């Protein structure tokens, strides 16, 4: 981040100070974590590590909700805590949840193969790659981002069928079930399978199975999230970032901080899945020790749709976390939920140089309030 850029930093700091004043209305003034959350957010904002929106909550207590920086530098428009943002790969948990709903209804089988549901897909291992493997990034299917020729040049015009055709012509990275390799392609295949077995579009499945039941009225899927109404312009350095076309299943959901809080509070509840299915979601399946290439998601075990790091606190407690990050041209996002409690951290950035992670905030919501 270029900290000598005056076009956004003074505006961002002023916004942040206004947000701090409002945050005290959303939680008990006796909770000392409110002031700590404000201090952490201010530090990340003033050092350029955060440029977007942020919500931090513990149960019904919102410790911080705010935004910093500019949404449109030319127009002088500021980011706000209510504006929609691109989830990037934080969209993957939604895909995984719909797959498990279909497993519960008997329309899918975790041990069913790609060939069982997509007979026209001719990629290697189609008869051996299971739904389980796709959900947990253990299928060995190459990530299309790494195999599409001239990826950035072709990105605005990429279509799902051409993506899957090109990937199907590549060898597997490893035999299904023997490795761990984060793959956007696997979740694109899952979305196509969802459409095949339901006879409905992936977008319709998202709305009817997740968004509407949870009351996520400001959330939708977009093939080009950067052009969705109300979304902040994304920047790479001083210029607007290149526009990306997103494939169904891997990314593309546009949401708000408050809608994502509704989603966070539904995790582990029967609003979306049975307890047996949640146990599968929060069970490690992808083993980082089996990763054969670098990816940020390889730093923790992967369940179904979530990375599953474990926090070790100073008092000796081990706290399980379900999280997913996402990043793309000119922006990033992070979603974190304490599995066995109600701590939540949700953030987004609309500049490429910012960091989609505030470990201090996660520790804050993992620590009980001491009044």
Buried (B, 14 or more C-beta within 10 A) or exposed (E): BEEEEEEBBEBBBEBBBEBBEEBEEBBEEEBEBBBBBBEBBBEBBBEBBBBBBBBBBBEEBBBBBBBBBBBBBEEEBBBBBEBBBBBBBBBBBBBBBBBBBBBEEEBBBBEBBBBBBBEEBEBBBBEBBBBBBBBBBBBBBBBBBBBBEEEEEBBEEBEBEEBBEBBBEBEBBBEBBEBBBBBBBBBBBBBBBBBBBBEEBBBBBBBEBBBEEBEBEBBBBBBBBBEBEEBBBBBBEEEBBBBBBBBBBBBBBBBBBBBBBBBBBBBBEEEBBEEEBBEBBBEBBBBBEBBEEEBEBBEBBBBBBBBBBEBEEEEEEEBBBBBBBBBBBBBBBBBBBBBEBBBBBBBBBBBBBBBBBBEBBBBBBBBEBEE
